[in-house]
Each structure stands twice: as structure tokens, then as C-alpha cells.
């Protein structure tokens, strides 16, 4: 596997981990008795994501890695829909689609 491929795979993993951490923080607000647990889980996920992203920066140019980190918006939207049962309007789905299109354009030039 090439260095760029490893970087892109890790960047997608970062996006999912970041999305999971955001869900944990939202759950902390929704579940006050277990707030400390959810904040801890969200913080731990952020730490793991930071370590992965540091590896990504060793594999990819920052000019590619940073814009592709917008994939986090997509994963957070999907996870909030799936895990938190939040409503996602058609306008938001259009925005998610545009973000995905931009990420694919950037990823194809990596």
C-alpha cells in the first residue's frame, strides 16, 4: 500500500472517530447522570483522532489533508442521524453531498 493510500485511509478513519466523539459530547448533554462518562469517551476519541491525524500529516501534504478533514461533517451527520435519531433536512443532505463531491475531487488529486 502506498504512502498516499495509507494517509487517505487514516484520514477517513479520523473522520469517523471525530464524528463518534461529537456524538459522545452530544450524548453527554442528553444524559446528565452519565455526563462524565460521555465527556470522557468523547475526549478519548479526540485524543485517538489527534494521534491518527498526526500520522496522516506524515503521509499527505497539509494542502490535501486539511480540506479532506471536512469528511468529518459527513460522518457526524450520518452518525447523528443513525445513533441520535436527529432529523436531517434535505438542505443538509445537499450540503453533505457537496462536501463529499469536493472531498472526492481533492482525494483524486492526492
N, C-alpha and C positions, 0 to 999 in steps of 0.2 A: 504494500500500500504506500502510495506516495505521501510526501510530507503535506502537500496541499489537501489531499483526501483526508488524512488524519485530522488536520486542522478543521476542515469543514464538518466532519463527523462530530468532533468535540464541540464545535460551535452549536450544532443542533442540540447536543446533549445539554449544553449550557442554557439554551433557550427553554428546554423542558424543565430543568432544575429551577431556573429563575421563576418560571410560571408556577411551579409547585410551591416555591417559597412565598409567592404572592398570595396563593390560596391559603397557605398556613396563616399568614398575617390577617387575612380577611376572616378566617375561622376564629382567630383569637378575639376578634371583636364580637362575633356572633355567639361565642361560647365562653362567657366571662368566668365560670368556675374553672375552666381549663386553660385560661388565657396564658399563663406562664408556660405551659406545655407547648401551645401552638406558636408562641413567640420564639421559644427555644428551637422548635423544629424549623421555623422559617429562617432563623438566624443561622442554624447549622447548614441548611440548604444554600443560603447565600455564601457561606464560607466555602463549601464544596464548589459552588459555581465560580467563585473567585480563583480558586486553585486551577480548575479546568481552563478558565479564560486566560490565565497566565500561560498555560501550555499552548493554547490557541495562538497567542501572540508570538510565541516562538516559531510557530508553523506558518502563519499567514502574515501578510502585510497589514498594518493597522488600518490602512485605507480600504481594505476589504473586510476585515474582522469587525470593525466598529459598525459600519452600516448594516452588516448582516446580523448584528445583535438585535436588530428590530424584529427578528423572528420571535423574540420574547412576547411581543404584542399578540402574535398569533397564538402561541401556546397558552398564554394567560387567558385569552378569550375562550379558547376551546376548553381549558380546564375549569374555568368559572362556569361555563355552560354545563359541563358534564358533572362536576363534583359539587358545585354550589347551587346548581339549578337556577342560575341567573338568566334573565331574558337578554337575548342578543338581537337587536333590531336589524332589519335589512340594511340600513345605512352603515351600521358597524361591520356587517359582513362584506359590504362593498369595500370599506376601508381595509379590512383584513385581506381581501383579495388583492387590492392594490399593493399592500405591503409584501404579500407573497410574490407578486409579479416582480416587484423591484428587487427582492432578495434573490430570486432566480436569475435575474439579469446580472446582478453583481456576482453571484456564485459561479455563473457560467464563464465569467471573465477571470476567475481566480487561477 
